[in-house]
Amino acid sequence: MTASAAATSITDDPIEMLFERGVTDGLPVVPPTRERVERMLAGAPERKRDELIGTFGPCYGEATVEKIAINAVMAGCKPEYFPVVLAGVEALCDERFCTHGLSVTLLSGAPLAIINGPVRQRIGLNCGHNALGHGFRANATIGRALRLVIMNIGGARPHGITKATMGHPGQYTFVAAEDEEASPWEPFHVERGFQQQDSVITLFPAICFQQVVDFQSTTAEQLVASIGWTMAGGVWNHKDYPVLCDTVLVLSPEHAGTIAKDGWSKRDVRQFLYENIKRPADELAPGKNGGGGLSTALLRSPRMQGVMVDGCVRKFRSPDSILIVVAGGSAGRISVVIPGWASGDFDASTPVSHPIRLSR
């Protein structure tokens, strides 16, 4: 084949054309033909194609239903996933979430979508084994659709406006469906003010996660302390100690069962972590045991109120800053900690929850 013929064949290949236009996430996307977009729009028939869902940074493009449908097609979504994607974009447009900041931070931010309610079974979301991993179309493509929307409507492209120092795989897709049936407690979305029969998506401003492996602890206090002290060293760094943003703790069903059998509620878990995971302030002085120590700006921050107590520095700013979700396989005493994002002046993105409007 001649060079000119090869160039022509690439130009005629819609997948290669989309790469050339810079609208992919680095992986091949499904060409958004008119027929495919119309099928996607039919997944939310009550929404008009030109309806403006909102705008979000960094470039503040207009997220209309049709534009979102185009990105959902490219991500590989089925039409029945589209109401979930729309609700996710509504959350991206919520100013409290600060999509702009999360998209341009050096800290490798990505929206973690936590999904609750009947929609999980309706569209086949995985909340069991490999809950945060690969292999399930609904989980993979819903999160990917949000990423493509952030890139193609919000304008956050790597090596452009986006300057994450490292990045992480969750920037392709990051979805967690709660295993409400395996949880010993009320579902996450009920804690956030919704009814159990509601379907809800919560966006959390996530950076990289850490697994916590504990096969030994047999009581709630042992296990929560074990998880807490792992969180103490693994979230941010050992000297820049307090976490003034929110943190998600994804408990595996086995860990949740160990905690619940001693009568502990999620509130008990949060309160224990808040009260007990702390370090003497003099251990965090600059230069002691390595590291720069607590920054002057951090010490002056009004958000430190309640964090400094009796000469110690708490890891978490409040019990309510710890969000607890149950998901993962039924075998394996392994949980996951997902720290949130805060900007350099310690203004943090706020997790936001939006109802999913399902068609009947």
C-alpha positions as CSV (number, residue, x, y, z in Angstrom):
1,M,0.0,0.0,0.0
2,T,1.3,3.4,-0.9
3,A,1.7,6.2,1.7
4,S,-1.1,8.2,0.1
5,A,-3.4,5.1,0.1
6,A,-2.6,4.5,3.8
7,A,-3.4,8.1,4.7
8,T,-6.7,7.9,2.8
9,S,-7.7,4.7,4.7
10,I,-6.9,6.3,8.0
11,T,-8.9,9.4,7.2
12,D,-11.8,7.2,6.2
13,D,-11.7,5.3,9.4
14,P,-14.1,7.0,11.9
15,I,-12.2,5.6,14.9
16,E,-8.9,7.1,13.7
17,M,-10.7,10.3,12.8
18,L,-11.9,10.7,16.4
19,F,-8.4,10.1,17.6
20,E,-7.2,12.8,15.3
21,R,-9.8,15.2,16.6
22,G,-8.6,14.7,20.2
23,V,-12.0,13.7,21.6
24,T,-11.0,10.3,23.0
25,D,-9.6,9.4,26.4
26,G,-6.7,7.5,24.8
27,L,-8.7,4.4,24.0
28,P,-10.8,3.8,20.9
29,V,-14.4,5.2,21.2
30,V,-17.6,4.2,19.5
31,P,-18.3,6.5,16.5
32,P,-21.3,8.6,17.5
33,T,-23.5,8.1,14.3
34,R,-26.8,9.8,14.2
35,E,-28.6,6.5,14.6
36,R,-26.6,5.6,17.7
37,V,-27.2,9.1,19.2
38,E,-30.9,8.8,18.6
39,R,-31.0,5.4,20.4
40,M,-29.1,6.9,23.3
41,L,-31.6,9.9,23.5
42,A,-34.4,7.4,23.6
43,G,-33.0,6.1,26.9
44,A,-34.3,9.3,28.5
45,P,-37.4,10.1,26.4
46,E,-38.6,12.8,28.8
47,R,-35.5,14.9,28.3
48,K,-35.4,17.3,25.2
49,R,-32.2,17.0,23.2
50,D,-31.5,20.8,23.5
51,E,-32.2,20.9,27.2
52,L,-29.2,22.6,29.0
53,I,-28.1,20.5,32.0
54,G,-25.6,23.2,32.9
55,T,-22.0,24.3,32.5
56,F,-18.7,23.4,34.3
57,G,-15.1,24.3,34.2
58,P,-12.4,24.7,33.2
59,C,-13.8,25.9,29.9
60,Y,-17.5,26.0,30.8
61,G,-18.9,24.4,27.7
62,E,-22.7,23.9,27.6
63,A,-23.7,20.4,28.5
64,T,-26.9,19.8,26.6
65,V,-28.7,16.5,26.6
66,E,-27.7,15.8,23.0
67,K,-24.0,16.6,23.6
68,I,-24.0,14.3,26.7
69,A,-25.7,11.6,24.5
70,I,-22.8,11.8,22.0
71,N,-20.2,11.3,24.7
72,A,-22.2,8.4,26.2
73,V,-22.3,6.7,22.8
74,M,-18.5,7.2,22.4
75,A,-18.0,5.7,25.9
76,G,-19.9,2.5,24.9
77,C,-23.0,3.1,27.1
78,K,-26.3,1.3,26.5
79,P,-29.3,3.6,26.3
80,E,-30.6,2.3,29.6
81,Y,-27.5,3.8,31.3
82,F,-28.2,7.3,29.9
83,P,-30.4,8.5,32.9
84,V,-27.4,7.7,35.2
85,V,-25.0,9.6,33.0
86,L,-27.4,12.6,32.9
87,A,-27.6,12.6,36.7
88,G,-23.8,12.4,36.9
89,V,-23.5,15.4,34.6
90,E,-26.0,17.3,36.7
91,A,-23.6,16.6,39.7
92,L,-20.6,17.8,37.6
93,C,-22.5,21.1,37.0
94,D,-23.2,21.5,40.7
95,E,-20.9,24.3,41.8
96,R,-20.3,22.7,45.2
97,F,-18.5,19.9,43.5
98,C,-16.0,22.2,41.9
99,T,-15.4,20.2,38.7
100,H,-13.1,23.0,37.6
101,G,-10.7,22.6,40.5
102,L,-10.8,18.8,40.4
103,S,-9.9,18.9,36.7
104,V,-6.8,21.1,37.0
105,T,-5.3,20.0,40.3
106,L,-1.8,18.5,40.4
107,L,-3.3,15.8,42.7
108,S,-4.6,13.5,40.0
109,G,-8.3,14.1,40.8
110,A,-11.2,12.2,39.3
111,P,-14.9,12.0,40.1
112,L,-15.8,8.8,41.9
113,A,-19.4,8.0,41.1
114,I,-21.2,6.1,44.0
115,I,-24.5,4.7,42.8
116,N,-27.3,3.5,45.0
117,G,-30.9,2.3,44.7
118,P,-32.9,0.0,42.3
119,V,-31.0,1.3,39.2
120,R,-28.1,-1.0,40.3
121,Q,-30.0,-4.2,39.4
122,R,-31.9,-2.6,36.6
123,I,-28.8,-1.9,34.5
124,G,-26.5,-4.6,35.9
125,L,-24.0,-2.5,37.9
126,N,-21.4,-4.7,39.7
127,C,-21.1,-4.1,43.5
128,G,-19.6,-7.5,44.4
129,H,-16.2,-9.0,43.6
130,N,-13.9,-6.6,41.7
131,A,-16.3,-3.8,42.6
132,L,-13.8,-1.1,41.7
133,G,-12.2,-3.1,38.8
134,H,-12.7,-4.0,35.2
135,G,-15.1,-6.4,33.5
136,F,-18.6,-4.8,33.8
137,R,-20.0,-2.7,31.0
138,A,-22.3,-0.5,33.1
139,N,-19.6,0.4,35.7
140,A,-16.9,1.0,33.0
141,T,-18.9,3.0,30.5
142,I,-20.9,5.2,32.9
143,G,-17.6,6.4,34.5
144,R,-16.0,6.7,31.1
145,A,-18.9,8.8,29.8
146,L,-18.4,11.3,32.6
147,R,-14.7,11.5,31.8
148,L,-15.4,12.2,28.1
149,V,-17.9,14.8,29.1
150,I,-15.3,16.5,31.3
151,M,-12.8,16.5,28.4
152,N,-15.1,17.3,25.5
153,I,-17.5,19.7,27.1
154,G,-15.6,20.9,30.1
155,G,-12.4,21.2,28.2
156,A,-10.1,19.4,30.6
157,R,-7.5,17.6,28.5
158,P,-4.1,16.3,29.7
159,H,-1.1,18.3,28.6
160,G,-3.6,21.1,28.0
161,I,-5.4,22.7,30.9
162,T,-5.1,19.5,33.0
163,K,-1.7,19.2,34.6
164,A,-2.0,16.3,37.0
165,T,1.5,15.4,38.2
166,M,0.9,11.6,38.0
167,G,-2.7,10.9,37.1
168,H,-4.3,7.6,38.0
169,P,-6.4,4.9,36.3
170,G,-9.6,6.2,37.9
171,Q,-9.4,9.1,35.4
172,Y,-10.6,6.7,32.8
173,T,-13.6,5.5,34.8
174,F,-14.3,5.4,38.6
175,V,-17.6,3.9,39.6
176,A,-18.7,2.2,42.8
177,A,-22.1,0.7,43.3
178,E,-23.0,0.0,46.9
179,D,-23.9,-3.6,47.8
180,E,-26.9,-2.6,49.9
181,E,-28.0,-6.2,50.3
182,A,-24.7,-7.2,51.8
183,S,-24.4,-4.1,54.1
184,P,-25.5,-4.4,57.7
185,W,-26.4,-0.8,57.8
186,E,-28.7,1.7,56.0
187,P,-27.6,2.5,52.4
188,F,-25.3,5.4,51.8
189,H,-27.9,7.4,49.9
190,V,-30.4,7.1,52.8
191,E,-27.8,8.6,55.0
192,R,-27.7,11.5,52.6
193,G,-31.4,12.2,52.9
194,F,-33.0,10.1,50.1
195,Q,-35.5,7.3,50.3
196,Q,-34.4,3.7,50.0
197,Q,-36.4,3.2,46.8
198,D,-34.7,6.2,45.2
199,S,-31.9,5.8,42.7
200,V,-29.1,8.2,43.4
201,I,-25.6,9.1,42.1
202,T,-23.1,10.7,44.4
203,L,-20.0,12.3,43.0
204,F,-16.9,12.3,45.3
205,P,-13.8,14.2,44.4
206,A,-11.3,11.4,44.5
207,I,-7.6,11.0,44.3
208,C,-5.8,7.6,44.3
209,F,-7.0,4.9,46.6
210,Q,-5.2,2.5,49.0
211,Q,-6.2,-1.0,50.0
212,V,-6.3,-2.0,53.7
213,V,-5.7,-5.7,54.2
214,D,-6.6,-7.1,57.7
215,F,-7.4,-10.8,58.1
216,Q,-6.5,-10.8,61.8
217,S,-8.8,-8.4,63.6
218,T,-11.8,-10.1,65.2
219,T,-13.6,-7.2,67.0
220,A,-14.9,-3.9,65.8
221,E,-12.4,-1.9,67.9
222,Q,-9.4,-3.9,66.6
223,L,-10.5,-3.6,63.0
224,V,-11.5,0.0,63.0
225,A,-8.3,1.0,64.7
226,S,-6.3,-1.1,62.2
227,I,-8.0,0.6,59.3
228,G,-7.7,4.0,61.0
229,W,-4.0,3.8,61.6
230,T,-3.5,2.7,58.0
231,M,-5.5,5.8,56.9
232,A,-3.3,7.9,59.2
233,G,-0.1,7.2,57.3
234,G,-1.5,6.5,53.8
235,V,-3.7,9.6,53.2
236,W,-1.6,12.6,52.1
237,N,1.7,12.0,54.0
238,H,2.9,11.3,57.4
239,K,3.8,14.9,58.3
240,D,1.2,16.9,56.4
241,Y,-1.1,15.1,58.8
242,P,-4.7,16.3,59.0
243,V,-7.1,15.5,56.1
244,L,-9.2,18.6,55.8
245,C,-11.1,17.2,52.9
246,D,-13.5,14.2,52.9
247,T,-12.5,10.6,52.8
248,V,-14.4,7.6,51.5
249,L,-14.0,4.3,53.3
250,V,-15.2,1.4,51.1
251,L,-15.7,-1.5,53.5
252,S,-15.8,-5.1,52.2
253,P,-18.8,-7.1,53.4
254,E,-16.5,-9.2,55.6
255,H,-15.1,-6.2,57.3
256,A,-18.5,-4.6,57.6
257,G,-19.8,-7.8,59.2
258,T,-17.0,-7.9,61.8
259,I,-17.8,-4.3,62.8
260,A,-21.5,-4.7,62.9
261,K,-21.6,-7.9,64.9
262,D,-20.3,-5.9,67.9
263,G,-23.2,-3.6,67.5
264,W,-21.3,-0.7,65.9
265,S,-23.1,1.6,63.5
266,K,-21.4,3.7,60.8
267,R,-21.7,6.6,63.2
268,D,-19.7,4.7,65.8
269,V,-17.0,3.9,63.2
270,R,-16.7,7.6,62.2
271,Q,-16.6,8.8,65.8
272,F,-13.9,6.3,66.7
273,L,-11.7,7.3,63.8
274,Y,-12.2,11.0,64.6
275,E,-11.5,10.7,68.3
276,N,-8.6,8.1,68.2
277,I,-6.6,8.7,65.1
278,K,-4.4,11.5,66.2
279,R,-0.7,12.3,66.8
280,P,1.1,14.6,69.2
281,A,1.7,17.9,67.5
282,D,5.4,17.9,68.4
283,E,5.9,14.8,66.3
284,L,4.8,16.8,63.3
285,A,7.4,19.6,63.8
286,P,9.4,20.4,60.6
287,G,12.4,18.1,60.3
288,K,11.5,15.7,63.0
289,N,11.4,12.1,61.7
290,G,11.7,13.5,58.1
291,G,9.4,15.8,56.2
292,G,8.6,19.4,56.3
293,G,5.9,19.1,59.0
294,L,2.7,21.1,59.3
295,S,2.7,24.1,57.1
296,T,2.2,27.6,58.4
297,A,-0.8,28.1,56.1
298,L,-2.4,24.9,57.4
299,L,-1.9,25.9,61.0
300,R,-3.5,29.3,60.3
301,S,-6.5,27.7,58.5
302,P,-9.9,28.1,60.2
303,R,-10.6,24.6,59.2
304,M,-8.1,23.5,61.9
305,Q,-10.6,24.3,64.5
306,G,-11.5,21.0,66.2
307,V,-8.5,19.3,64.7
308,M,-6.0,20.5,67.3
309,V,-6.9,19.0,70.7
310,D,-4.9,18.6,73.9
311,G,-1.6,18.9,72.1
312,C,-2.5,16.4,69.5
313,V,-3.6,16.8,65.8
314,R,-6.5,14.7,64.6
315,K,-6.3,13.0,61.2
316,F,-9.9,13.9,60.3
317,R,-11.6,17.3,60.6
318,S,-14.9,15.8,61.7
319,P,-16.7,12.5,61.9
320,D,-19.0,13.5,59.1
321,S,-16.0,14.0,56.8
322,I,-15.7,10.1,56.6
323,L,-18.1,8.6,54.1
324,I,-18.7,4.9,54.5
325,V,-19.9,2.6,51.6
326,V,-20.1,-1.2,51.6
327,A,-19.0,-3.0,48.4
328,G,-16.7,-5.7,47.2
329,G,-16.4,-9.5,47.2
330,S,-17.9,-11.7,49.9
331,A,-14.5,-13.3,50.3
332,G,-11.6,-11.2,51.4
333,R,-11.0,-9.0,54.5
334,I,-9.8,-6.1,52.3
335,S,-11.2,-2.6,52.3
336,V,-10.3,0.6,50.4
337,V,-9.6,4.1,51.5
338,I,-10.2,6.9,48.9
339,P,-9.0,10.4,50.0
340,G,-10.6,13.4,48.6
341,W,-9.2,16.5,46.9
342,A,-8.6,19.9,48.5
343,S,-6.9,22.9,46.9
344,G,-3.8,24.6,48.1
345,D,-5.8,27.1,50.2
346,F,-7.7,24.2,51.8
347,D,-11.0,24.9,50.0
348,A,-12.3,21.4,49.3
349,S,-14.7,20.1,46.8
350,T,-18.0,18.9,48.4
351,P,-19.5,15.5,47.5
352,V,-22.9,16.0,45.8
353,S,-25.8,13.6,45.4
354,H,-28.4,13.8,42.6
355,P,-31.4,11.7,42.0
356,I,-31.5,9.5,38.8
357,R,-34.6,10.1,36.8
358,L,-35.5,6.6,35.5
359,S,-38.0,6.2,32.7
360,R,-40.9,3.9,33.5
